[in-house]
Amino acid sequence: MTGRFAILLALLLLGTSVAGVAAPAAGDEFFIVSSIDVAHGRIILKRPTEVTVALRVTERTDYRDEQGKPLRLADLRAGDTAYIRFARDAAGGPTALQVRLGPMTVEELQRRYLKSGG
């Protein structure tokens, strides 16, 4: 099994019995939290393809749990899965606008990664 396929399969299995979770917003991307650097205002994330991304966070970054309730950066943990909207700052680096915890559901997995070629 390739690493990417294994991660997608694991996400599929994790998301099969999720109820009461808000749907992902348009324009966000799915990540797995690798580490949090509160002191330097940075989150290190992994895409399902295992590509690592470092996102800057600011006092304006909005954090939400699966039900949409407010969180703080310090509430995030390695291994959390999140939908993140971000923009490029003036220097071209990615800055998180919103971080919303949530699992990858079967429907979302299919919509984002298993698009049928026609």
Helices and strands as residue ranges (DSSP letters): H 3-14, E 29-37, E 42-46, E 52-56, E 62-64, G 73-75, E 81-88, E 94-101, H 106-113
